[in-house]
Amino acid sequence: MRSQSDPVDGLLLLNKPPGMTSNRALQVVRRLLNARKAGHTGSLDPSATGMLPLCFGEATKVCAYLLDADKTYRVTARLGSATDTGDADGSEIATADVPKLSSEEWDEILQAFVGESLQIPPMYSALKKDGKRLYELARKGETVEREPRPIRIDEIQLLEVAGSRLVFRVACSKGTYIRTLVEDVARKADTVAHTVRLHRETVGRFRAEDMQDLASVEAQAEQDREALRDSLLAPDVALTGFSRVDIDAE
């Protein structure tokens, strides 16, 4: 007989491991908490790591606010090689020489992307065209026209450039495709590239140091499930920054 789940309310900031879908990560933690209702905000690609806010019970009502939140990523790109998916999971479709640019020149290229712009979503994305996911069409070898979408890049910080390796941190608006950004940066440098590592550091006001690794969550659940539940963030933390309004009984 299947055990009955419990009403559990709160948020858990999971440091999603690589090789796991966002939904799979959610279901694992949901089982550990034995939570009745659960949802996640802002899917990460299976190969990506980092902050995945998991919402349980009453916290699922604030999921939409987290979807709209700004995000920060640490990005590692491989220059000189392009793939059909834009990341390391795809097949190589093009190569090009890597230009011998200084750190200052790479930084100048990156800074050109700061601000508001229009970005064409990649074919390998969950967006729909005529009722079908783009990645479903891409897997069939189909390419369809995609409408450019407005995005905003608030800051880009060059962290490392060595040979074919380019590492930077980017703070951006929701809906920004980092794989596409990497390809656009490479194009501006007269080469090609793909994303080999993507780590989301922040979502909205949530800090990287508040994330929990899956192994740690599993260990806590095994030792003391109630303590793990008590450690969840209150649902209203997602509303921090919203104006407060006090109303009387009437």
Contacts in CASP RR format, 6 or more apart in sequence:
PFRMAT RR
TARGET T0000
AUTHOR 0000-0000-0000
METHOD contacts of the structure
MODEL  1
MRSQSDPVDGLLLLNKPPGMTSNRALQVVRRLLNARKAGHTGSLDPSATG
MLPLCFGEATKVCAYLLDADKTYRVTARLGSATDTGDADGSEIATADVPK
LSSEEWDEILQAFVGESLQIPPMYSALKKDGKRLYELARKGETVEREPRP
IRIDEIQLLEVAGSRLVFRVACSKGTYIRTLVEDVARKADTVAHTVRLHR
ETVGRFRAEDMQDLASVEAQAEQDREALRDSLLAPDVALTGFSRVDIDAE
3 34 0 8 1.000
5 34 0 8 1.000
5 35 0 8 1.000
5 36 0 8 1.000
6 33 0 8 1.000
6 34 0 8 1.000
6 35 0 8 1.000
6 36 0 8 1.000
7 35 0 8 1.000
7 36 0 8 1.000
7 37 0 8 1.000
7 57 0 8 1.000
8 33 0 8 1.000
8 34 0 8 1.000
8 35 0 8 1.000
8 36 0 8 1.000
8 37 0 8 1.000
8 56 0 8 1.000
8 57 0 8 1.000
8 229 0 8 1.000
8 232 0 8 1.000
9 56 0 8 1.000
9 57 0 8 1.000
9 58 0 8 1.000
9 59 0 8 1.000
9 232 0 8 1.000
9 235 0 8 1.000
10 55 0 8 1.000
10 56 0 8 1.000
10 57 0 8 1.000
10 58 0 8 1.000
10 59 0 8 1.000
10 232 0 8 1.000
10 233 0 8 1.000
10 234 0 8 1.000
10 235 0 8 1.000
11 53 0 8 1.000
11 54 0 8 1.000
11 55 0 8 1.000
11 56 0 8 1.000
11 59 0 8 1.000
11 232 0 8 1.000
11 233 0 8 1.000
11 234 0 8 1.000
11 235 0 8 1.000
11 237 0 8 1.000
11 238 0 8 1.000
12 29 0 8 1.000
12 53 0 8 1.000
12 54 0 8 1.000
12 56 0 8 1.000
12 212 0 8 1.000
12 217 0 8 1.000
12 232 0 8 1.000
12 233 0 8 1.000
13 51 0 8 1.000
13 52 0 8 1.000
13 53 0 8 1.000
13 54 0 8 1.000
13 203 0 8 1.000
13 206 0 8 1.000
13 210 0 8 1.000
13 211 0 8 1.000
13 212 0 8 1.000
13 233 0 8 1.000
14 25 0 8 1.000
14 29 0 8 1.000
14 50 0 8 1.000
14 51 0 8 1.000
14 52 0 8 1.000
14 53 0 8 1.000
14 54 0 8 1.000
14 211 0 8 1.000
14 212 0 8 1.000
14 214 0 8 1.000
14 217 0 8 1.000
15 49 0 8 1.000
15 50 0 8 1.000
15 51 0 8 1.000
15 52 0 8 1.000
15 211 0 8 1.000
15 212 0 8 1.000
15 213 0 8 1.000
15 214 0 8 1.000
16 22 0 8 1.000
16 25 0 8 1.000
16 44 0 8 1.000
16 48 0 8 1.000
16 49 0 8 1.000
16 50 0 8 1.000
16 51 0 8 1.000
16 52 0 8 1.000
16 214 0 8 1.000
17 25 0 8 1.000
17 49 0 8 1.000
17 213 0 8 1.000
17 214 0 8 1.000
18 46 0 8 1.000
18 47 0 8 1.000
18 48 0 8 1.000
18 49 0 8 1.000
19 46 0 8 1.000
19 47 0 8 1.000
20 46 0 8 1.000
21 43 0 8 1.000
21 46 0 8 1.000
22 40 0 8 1.000
22 42 0 8 1.000
22 43 0 8 1.000
22 44 0 8 1.000
22 52 0 8 1.000
23 40 0 8 1.000
23 43 0 8 1.000
25 40 0 8 1.000
25 52 0 8 1.000
25 54 0 8 1.000
25 214 0 8 1.000
26 38 0 8 1.000
26 39 0 8 1.000
26 40 0 8 1.000
26 52 0 8 1.000
26 54 0 8 1.000
27 38 0 8 1.000
28 214 0 8 1.000
29 38 0 8 1.000
29 54 0 8 1.000
29 214 0 8 1.000
29 217 0 8 1.000
30 38 0 8 1.000
30 54 0 8 1.000
30 56 0 8 1.000
32 217 0 8 1.000
32 218 0 8 1.000
32 221 0 8 1.000
32 225 0 8 1.000
32 228 0 8 1.000
33 56 0 8 1.000
33 221 0 8 1.000
33 225 0 8 1.000
33 228 0 8 1.000
33 229 0 8 1.000
34 225 0 8 1.000
35 56 0 8 1.000
35 57 0 8 1.000
36 57 0 8 1.000
37 56 0 8 1.000
37 57 0 8 1.000
37 60 0 8 1.000
38 54 0 8 1.000
38 55 0 8 1.000
38 56 0 8 1.000
38 57 0 8 1.000
38 60 0 8 1.000
39 54 0 8 1.000
39 55 0 8 1.000
39 56 0 8 1.000
39 60 0 8 1.000
39 63 0 8 1.000
40 52 0 8 1.000
40 53 0 8 1.000
40 54 0 8 1.000
40 55 0 8 1.000
40 63 0 8 1.000
41 52 0 8 1.000
41 53 0 8 1.000
41 55 0 8 1.000
41 63 0 8 1.000
41 66 0 8 1.000
41 67 0 8 1.000
41 203 0 8 1.000
42 52 0 8 1.000
42 53 0 8 1.000
42 66 0 8 1.000
42 67 0 8 1.000
42 203 0 8 1.000
43 126 0 8 1.000
44 50 0 8 1.000
44 52 0 8 1.000
44 198 0 8 1.000
44 200 0 8 1.000
45 87 0 8 1.000
45 89 0 8 1.000
45 198 0 8 1.000
46 89 0 8 1.000
47 87 0 8 1.000
47 88 0 8 1.000
47 89 0 8 1.000
47 198 0 8 1.000
48 198 0 8 1.000
48 199 0 8 1.000
48 200 0 8 1.000
49 197 0 8 1.000
49 198 0 8 1.000
49 199 0 8 1.000
49 200 0 8 1.000
50 199 0 8 1.000
50 200 0 8 1.000
50 201 0 8 1.000
50 211 0 8 1.000
51 200 0 8 1.000
51 201 0 8 1.000
51 202 0 8 1.000
51 203 0 8 1.000
51 206 0 8 1.000
51 208 0 8 1.000
51 211 0 8 1.000
52 200 0 8 1.000
53 66 0 8 1.000
53 203 0 8 1.000
53 206 0 8 1.000
53 238 0 8 1.000
55 62 0 8 1.000
55 63 0 8 1.000
55 66 0 8 1.000
55 235 0 8 1.000
56 232 0 8 1.000
57 235 0 8 1.000
58 235 0 8 1.000
59 232 0 8 1.000
59 235 0 8 1.000
59 238 0 8 1.000
61 235 0 8 1.000
62 235 0 8 1.000
62 236 0 8 1.000
62 238 0 8 1.000
62 239 0 8 1.000
65 238 0 8 1.000
65 239 0 8 1.000
66 203 0 8 1.000
66 204 0 8 1.000
66 238 0 8 1.000
67 174 0 8 1.000
68 174 0 8 1.000
69 174 0 8 1.000
69 203 0 8 1.000
69 204 0 8 1.000
69 205 0 8 1.000
70 154 0 8 1.000
70 171 0 8 1.000
70 172 0 8 1.000
70 173 0 8 1.000
70 174 0 8 1.000
70 204 0 8 1.000
71 171 0 8 1.000
71 172 0 8 1.000
71 173 0 8 1.000
71 174 0 8 1.000
71 176 0 8 1.000
71 200 0 8 1.000
71 202 0 8 1.000
71 203 0 8 1.000
71 204 0 8 1.000
72 169 0 8 1.000
72 170 0 8 1.000
72 171 0 8 1.000
72 172 0 8 1.000
72 200 0 8 1.000
72 201 0 8 1.000
72 202 0 8 1.000
73 169 0 8 1.000
73 170 0 8 1.000
73 172 0 8 1.000
73 178 0 8 1.000
73 198 0 8 1.000
73 199 0 8 1.000
73 200 0 8 1.000
73 201 0 8 1.000
74 159 0 8 1.000
74 167 0 8 1.000
74 168 0 8 1.000
74 169 0 8 1.000
74 197 0 8 1.000
74 198 0 8 1.000
74 199 0 8 1.000
74 201 0 8 1.000
75 167 0 8 1.000
75 168 0 8 1.000
75 169 0 8 1.000
75 170 0 8 1.000
75 178 0 8 1.000
75 181 0 8 1.000
75 182 0 8 1.000
75 195 0 8 1.000
75 197 0 8 1.000
75 198 0 8 1.000
75 199 0 8 1.000
76 165 0 8 1.000
76 166 0 8 1.000
76 167 0 8 1.000
76 195 0 8 1.000
76 196 0 8 1.000
76 197 0 8 1.000
76 198 0 8 1.000
77 165 0 8 1.000
77 166 0 8 1.000
77 167 0 8 1.000
77 168 0 8 1.000
77 182 0 8 1.000
77 185 0 8 1.000
77 186 0 8 1.000
77 193 0 8 1.000
77 194 0 8 1.000
77 195 0 8 1.000
77 196 0 8 1.000
78 88 0 8 1.000
78 164 0 8 1.000
78 165 0 8 1.000
78 166 0 8 1.000
78 193 0 8 1.000
78 194 0 8 1.000
78 196 0 8 1.000
79 98 0 8 1.000
79 163 0 8 1.000
79 164 0 8 1.000
79 165 0 8 1.000
79 166 0 8 1.000
79 186 0 8 1.000
79 189 0 8 1.000
79 191 0 8 1.000
79 192 0 8 1.000
79 193 0 8 1.000
80 95 0 8 1.000
80 96 0 8 1.000
80 97 0 8 1.000
80 98 0 8 1.000
80 164 0 8 1.000
80 186 0 8 1.000
80 191 0 8 1.000
80 192 0 8 1.000
80 193 0 8 1.000
81 92 0 8 1.000
81 94 0 8 1.000
81 95 0 8 1.000
81 164 0 8 1.000
81 192 0 8 1.000
81 193 0 8 1.000
81 194 0 8 1.000
82 92 0 8 1.000
82 93 0 8 1.000
82 94 0 8 1.000
82 95 0 8 1.000
82 96 0 8 1.000
82 183 0 8 1.000
82 186 0 8 1.000
82 192 0 8 1.000
82 193 0 8 1.000
82 194 0 8 1.000
83 89 0 8 1.000
83 90 0 8 1.000
83 91 0 8 1.000
83 92 0 8 1.000
83 93 0 8 1.000
83 194 0 8 1.000
84 90 0 8 1.000
84 91 0 8 1.000
84 93 0 8 1.000
84 124 0 8 1.000
84 138 0 8 1.000
85 91 0 8 1.000
85 122 0 8 1.000
85 124 0 8 1.000
85 138 0 8 1.000
85 179 0 8 1.000
85 194 0 8 1.000
86 122 0 8 1.000
86 124 0 8 1.000
86 179 0 8 1.000
86 182 0 8 1.000
86 183 0 8 1.000
86 194 0 8 1.000
86 195 0 8 1.000
87 179 0 8 1.000
87 194 0 8 1.000
87 195 0 8 1.000
87 196 0 8 1.000
87 198 0 8 1.000
88 194 0 8 1.000
88 195 0 8 1.000
88 196 0 8 1.000
88 197 0 8 1.000
90 194 0 8 1.000
94 192 0 8 1.000
95 192 0 8 1.000
96 190 0 8 1.000
96 191 0 8 1.000
96 192 0 8 1.000
97 191 0 8 1.000
98 163 0 8 1.000
98 164 0 8 1.000
98 191 0 8 1.000
99 189 0 8 1.000
99 190 0 8 1.000
99 191 0 8 1.000
101 109 0 8 1.000
101 161 0 8 1.000
101 189 0 8 1.000
103 158 0 8 1.000
103 161 0 8 1.000
106 158 0 8 1.000
106 161 0 8 1.000
106 166 0 8 1.000
106 189 0 8 1.000
107 158 0 8 1.000
109 185 0 8 1.000
109 188 0 8 1.000
109 189 0 8 1.000
110 156 0 8 1.000
110 158 0 8 1.000
110 168 0 8 1.000
110 185 0 8 1.000
111 156 0 8 1.000
112 188 0 8 1.000
113 153 0 8 1.000
113 156 0 8 1.000
113 181 0 8 1.000
113 184 0 8 1.000
113 185 0 8 1.000
114 153 0 8 1.000
114 154 0 8 1.000
114 155 0 8 1.000
114 156 0 8 1.000
115 152 0 8 1.000
115 153 0 8 1.000
115 154 0 8 1.000
116 150 0 8 1.000
116 151 0 8 1.000
116 152 0 8 1.000
117 150 0 8 1.000
117 151 0 8 1.000
117 152 0 8 1.000
117 153 0 8 1.000
118 148 0 8 1.000
118 149 0 8 1.000
118 150 0 8 1.000
118 151 0 8 1.000
119 148 0 8 1.000
119 149 0 8 1.000
119 150 0 8 1.000
119 151 0 8 1.000
119 176 0 8 1.000
119 177 0 8 1.000
119 180 0 8 1.000
119 181 0 8 1.000
119 184 0 8 1.000
120 146 0 8 1.000
120 147 0 8 1.000
120 148 0 8 1.000
120 149 0 8 1.000
120 180 0 8 1.000
121 127 0 8 1.000
121 134 0 8 1.000
121 146 0 8 1.000
121 149 0 8 1.000
121 177 0 8 1.000
121 180 0 8 1.000
122 134 0 8 1.000
122 177 0 8 1.000
122 179 0 8 1.000
122 180 0 8 1.000
123 134 0 8 1.000
123 135 0 8 1.000
123 137 0 8 1.000
123 138 0 8 1.000
123 143 0 8 1.000
123 144 0 8 1.000
123 146 0 8 1.000
124 134 0 8 1.000
124 135 0 8 1.000
124 138 0 8 1.000
124 179 0 8 1.000
125 133 0 8 1.000
125 134 0 8 1.000
125 135 0 8 1.000
125 177 0 8 1.000
126 133 0 8 1.000
126 134 0 8 1.000
126 135 0 8 1.000
127 133 0 8 1.000
127 134 0 8 1.000
127 146 0 8 1.000
128 134 0 8 1.000
129 137 0 8 1.000
129 144 0 8 1.000
129 146 0 8 1.000
134 144 0 8 1.000
134 146 0 8 1.000
137 143 0 8 1.000
137 144 0 8 1.000
149 175 0 8 1.000
151 172 0 8 1.000
151 173 0 8 1.000
151 175 0 8 1.000
151 176 0 8 1.000
152 172 0 8 1.000
152 173 0 8 1.000
152 176 0 8 1.000
153 170 0 8 1.000
153 171 0 8 1.000
153 172 0 8 1.000
153 173 0 8 1.000
153 176 0 8 1.000
153 181 0 8 1.000
154 171 0 8 1.000
154 172 0 8 1.000
154 173 0 8 1.000
155 169 0 8 1.000
155 170 0 8 1.000
155 171 0 8 1.000
156 168 0 8 1.000
156 169 0 8 1.000
156 170 0 8 1.000
156 171 0 8 1.000
157 168 0 8 1.000
157 169 0 8 1.000
157 170 0 8 1.000
158 167 0 8 1.000
158 168 0 8 1.000
159 167 0 8 1.000
159 168 0 8 1.000
159 169 0 8 1.000
160 166 0 8 1.000
160 167 0 8 1.000
161 167 0 8 1.000
166 185 0 8 1.000
166 193 0 8 1.000
169 201 0 8 1.000
170 176 0 8 1.000
170 178 0 8 1.000
170 181 0 8 1.000
172 178 0 8 1.000
172 181 0 8 1.000
178 195 0 8 1.000
178 198 0 8 1.000
179 194 0 8 1.000
179 195 0 8 1.000
179 198 0 8 1.000
182 193 0 8 1.000
182 194 0 8 1.000
182 195 0 8 1.000
183 192 0 8 1.000
183 193 0 8 1.000
183 194 0 8 1.000
185 193 0 8 1.000
186 192 0 8 1.000
186 193 0 8 1.000
201 208 0 8 1.000
202 208 0 8 1.000
205 240 0 8 1.000
205 241 0 8 1.000
210 233 0 8 1.000
217 228 0 8 1.000
220 227 0 8 1.000
220 228 0 8 1.000
220 231 0 8 1.000
221 228 0 8 1.000
END
